[in-house]
């Protein structure tokens, strides 16, 4: 079907107020503005139209029309994904923009029900007035939408306490729309939607776990070696319920971000948000610049590397010390190291980011290969980021049921 015919079909269905073909809008919706991977950045294609959805019926009508004419459809919120979730890679793609959808935020003692267009920050404001907050939420909470976080994210603030945002009942229910209908998924079935990049259905509402809000204090603890950092992290595991987040920064990384904002920076630095007294209390309002994917976006702007590149590995605590020590011995201050400490299935795992000139990565990769957990941050496919075969199989099953013609974000989930 020719692009001109497609646009006429959608204009007839939605009208020019809901179906946008303005060139400036198409350019914006064809990009992932927070995507810093030089590998993924080259894969994007220009979309041919944007449906501005007001409600679930608009979503269903757009999905139905795309399925009838075999047109790729890509759902998009705030576009904050750094892993290519909102990057159009198929020709003649239509974008379904959910930012204009009516916002719903309703809560009880354990759950908050939201529509996908709700900003994470707005949900947090709503919940904190009621003494609650999201159990886990992304570092990009001030700009990202909850629909995008459910579909593309997995970790965030709170992951040291609770792990992935979808683990252990983090999502009570999720409602998705696909070519074969509307589905209300509960319990384990929600794991087929979380982190699936919209390939298994477009989210129209969800219920997410909440916890009591506490007054977390940011504290800094400095160390001379990465081995000392590891020993400290072993000790604080006993206080997991009282620690909201932990990040690790080498001297070069923290100095770059905290320039003129901290009195001292150690060779290795652990920043702990806790209700306990675990270090020197500091004003870390810039801490969100150092969390998970935010770090490699931030450092892409601050470093002087000529050919900036990064890699991510999920390293068990025991491997983290050995791998990082070898990388630092090989490259010294020419590599920056950041870590977010998480608890995944009862084990302490460090989301470890290495940032350097691209020419240094053969050295880094050779070290990480010996002990690293496979995690391909520069792959467009969901398959390389889902670390449980049972969950990946559930995604594939849902894909075949909900989107048998593969029109939802095609190319992101390999069957």
N, C-alpha and C positions, 0 to 999 in steps of 0.2 A: 504494500500500500504506500503510495507516494506521500511525502510529507505534507504537501498542499492539501491532498484529499483528507489526510488525518486531521489537520487543523480545522478544516471545514466541518468535519464530522463532530468534533468537540465543540466548536463554536455553536453549532445547531443545538447540541445537547445542553450546554451550560451558559451560553450567552457571553458577551464580551466583558462582563463584569467579573465572572468567575473563571473564564478561560483566557489566559494572558499570553500574548505572543510578542509583547514589546521586547525589542532587542536587548535593552539594558537589563530587564528582568531575566531574560533567558541566559544572558552572560553570568549573572549572579547565581542563578540556580544550577548552572553547569559546573560550578566550582565547589570545592570543599575548603573554605577559607582557613581552617586550622590544620590542614594536611601539610605536614612538613617533610614527609618521605619523598625523596627525589625519585624513588622507583615508582610509587603510586601516582605521583603528580603528573606523570607523562601519559597516564592511561585514560584520562577523562575525555568525553565527547560532548559537544554542545547539544542541549535538549531542544525539542521543537515546540514545546508548549507547557504551560503550568496551570493546573487546576487548583483554585483556591477553595479548599473545602470548608464549609460552614458547620457541617454536622456529619453523622454517620451515613445518612442517605447519600450525601455528596460523595463520600468515600466509596460506597457500594456502586453508585452509578458510574464512577470513573473506572473502578475495577472491572465492572461488567462490560463496559464499552471497550476497554483495552483487551480484555480476554476475547471478545467477539472478533476483533480485528487483529489479534496477535501482535499487540503493541506493547513494548516494555514499559512498566510503570514503576517509578521510584518515589517512595514516601520520604518527605523531608520536614524536619522541624527547624531548629535553630542552626543546623549545619555545623555543629561543633566537633563532629567526629574527626579523629586523627588517624583512623585506620581504613579510610576509604568507604565507609558505610554509605555515605550520601554522594559518592562519586558516580556519575552516569558513565557506564562503560559500553553500553549497547547503542547502536545507531537508532535514531528516531524515537528516543525516549520521551515519555511524558512524565513530568514531575507532579506529584500530589502534595501540595503545600498545606500543612495542618495548622499553621500558626494563627489562622483566623478562626479556628473552631471555637465554639462556645466553651468557656472554661468551667469545669466543675471541680470543687474541692469539698469533700465531705468526710468526716472522720468519726470514729468511736474510740474506745480505749486502746485498741490494738492495731487498727488499720486506717489508712486514708484512701479514699476512692478519688480517682482523678481522671480527667480526659487528657489525651496525649499532648495537647498544646500548652498545658500548665508548665510554667517555668519552675525549675527546682527551687530557686530562691523564693518565689511566691509561696510555694507549698511549705517551705521551712518557716517563713514568716507566719503563715496561718497556724501551723502546728505549734510553734514556740509560744504563741499567745495562749495556747491551751496546755502548756507544760510538756509538749512532746516534740519529737523531731524524727525525720526519716532514719531508719536503722542504718542504712548505708546510702551515701549520696556522692555524686561525682565532684572532683575538684573544680570543674567548670560550672558549679551550681548557680553562679550569678548570671549566666547567659544561656545555659542549656535547657532543653525541655525534658520532661519526664518520659514522654514517649520515645524520644531518641535515646535516652539513657537505658531504658528497658530493652530496646531493640539492639543497641550496639555496645553498651557498657557492661562491665562485670565487677569492677572493683571501685574503691573510692574511700572517702572518709568514713570510718567505721569498720573497715575491712580487717583491722587487727582484732577487733572484738568478735565480728560476725562472719568474716570471709566474704565470698562473692555476694552481691546484693540479692541474688536469686536463690542462694543456698538456704537450706533449713527453713523453708517456708517463708522466705523473704517476699515472695509474690503470692498472695492468697488467690487471686483470680485475674485473668486478663481476657478481654473481649477483642476478637480480631475479625477482620473482614477479608474475604478472599473471593475469587471467582465462583466458587461453589457454594458460597453463603456466608452467614454470620455465625461465629462460634464463641461460646463461653467456656473457657478452659480453666480448670481448677487443679490445685495440688501439683503433682508431678508433671502433669501435661503442660503447665506453664513454662517448663524448662525447654519446650520446643519452640518458644517464641523469644525468650530472653537470649540476647546476644546473637540472634539469627538475622539481624540486619534487614528486617522486614520481608525476608524471603518466604516466610511461612504464614503470612497474613499481616495486614495493616492494623495496628492497635487503635481501637476506638475508646477504650477505657480500661482501667486496671485498679486493683486494690493492693497497696504496698504496706509492708510492715513498718510500724513506728515503735519508738522506745521513749522512755522518760528523758526529758532534757536535763542536762547537768551543766554546771558552770566549769567547763574545762579550762585549765590554765596551760599555756604554752611554756615549756621549759627546755633549756639547753644544757646538754651534758657533753663535755669535750673529752677526746681521747687522743693518745699518741699513735695508736696502731689499730688496724682493722680487727686484729685478734681480740683487743680489749673491747671493741664494739660488740663482737659476737658474744663474749662472756656476759656483758651487761644485758643483752637481749635475752639470754637464757634466764637470767635472774628475774627480769620484769615479767616474764610469762606468767608468774604466779599472781600478778595483779591485772590480768587481762581485762577483767570486767570494769576496772577503773581507769583504763587507758583508751582514749578515743582514737588516737592515731600516733604512728611513729614513722619518722623519716630519717634517713641517713644521708649525710652529705660529706664529700671530701672537702678539703680546704678550698680548692680552686672553685668548686661549684658554689658553695655558700658565700664565699667572698665576692663572687660576681653578682649575686642577687642581693646580698645584704650589705653592699657597699655603703658605708657611713650610717648604717642602721643598727649595727651591733658593735659592742665595745671589744669583744674578743671572738676569734674564730680559731678552732683547734685544727690539728692535722686531720682529725675525723670528728664529726659532729652528729649527735643524735638529738633530734627535736621530738619531745614527747608532749602530747596534750593529755593531761590527766587531772583528776580531782585530788590525787595524792601529791606529796612533795617529793619529786624524783630528780630535781635538778634546779638550776638557776632560772627563776621566772623571767621571761623576756617578752617584749612586745613584738609579736611575729605577725603583724597584719598582712605581710607579704607572703605568708606561708602557702597560700593557694598557688603561688607561682612555682612551688616546689613539689607539687603532688602529682604523682602518676604521669599521665600524658602531658600535663601542663609544663613539666620540667623541660621536655625536649622542644616544646614550642617556645618557651621562655629563652632557653639557651641558644636557640637558633638565631635569636636577635642579639644576644649579648656577647657571644664568643667571637674570637678573631680567626677561627678556623677558615681556611680558604675554601675548603670543600666539605662543609659541615655534614656529618652523617651520625646516625645513632643506631644502636641495637638494644633490644630488650630480652632478658632471660628471666624466667621464674626460677630462682635458685633456693633450694633448702638452706637453712641457716648454716648447716655444717659445710656445704659447698661454697656458700657466699664468701666466707673468709679466704678459702684457698684460691678461688678463682680471682677475686679482686686483688689479692696480694700478688699473684703472678702477673696480672695485667699492669698493675702499678710498677712492679719491678721492671717490666719490659718497656713501658712508655712514660712513666713518671707523670709530670704535670701536663703532658700533651694529651692525656685522656681525662675526662671528667666522669665522676661516678656518683650516681644518686640511687637511693633505695627506698622503697615503701615497704614497710613490714606488714605482712598479712598473716592470717591464720586460715589455712585451707585444709579442710578435713582433719583438723586437729594438729596439723604440722605448721611450724613457723616457716613461712616462705618470704623471700625478699624479691619484690618486683624491681629488678636491677637494670638500670639504664646506663649504658656506656656511650659517651659523646666525644667525638674526636674528628680529625680529618679522615676522609674516606680511605685514604691510603694506608692508614694504620689498622684497618679492620681485618686484613688477613691474619695479623698477629693476634688480635683479640679473638677472632673466630676460632683459631686453632686452639687457644686456651679454653674457650667456652665449650667447644665440641667435646672435650674430654669429660666434662662433668655437667654441662648445661642441660636444662630441660628444653625439648623442642618447642619453639615459640617464634613463629615467623611474622614479625611485625610489619614486614614489607610485602606481605602477600594480600591480595584482594579477597581471597576466599575465606569464608567463615571456618571452613574445615580445619585450617591450620591454627586457629585460636581456641577451638573447643577442646578441652583437655580430658573429656570423658567420652568414651565410645558410645555408651548408652544414651547420652544426651544428644550426641550427633545423630545417632540412629533415629531418635525421636523427631529431630528436626526434619530428617529426610522423609519419615513417615507422614508428618504433617504436610510437608511440601507436596507430596503426591496426592494427598487428600484435598487440601485446600486450594492448591495452585497447580493442577495437573498439566497445564500448558506452559508453565514456567514463564509467566509474564511479570511476576513480582521480583524486582531487582535481580534480573537474570545474570548469571555468571558469578554470583557471590556465594552460592551454596552448591557444591558439586555432589551429584547423586551417585 
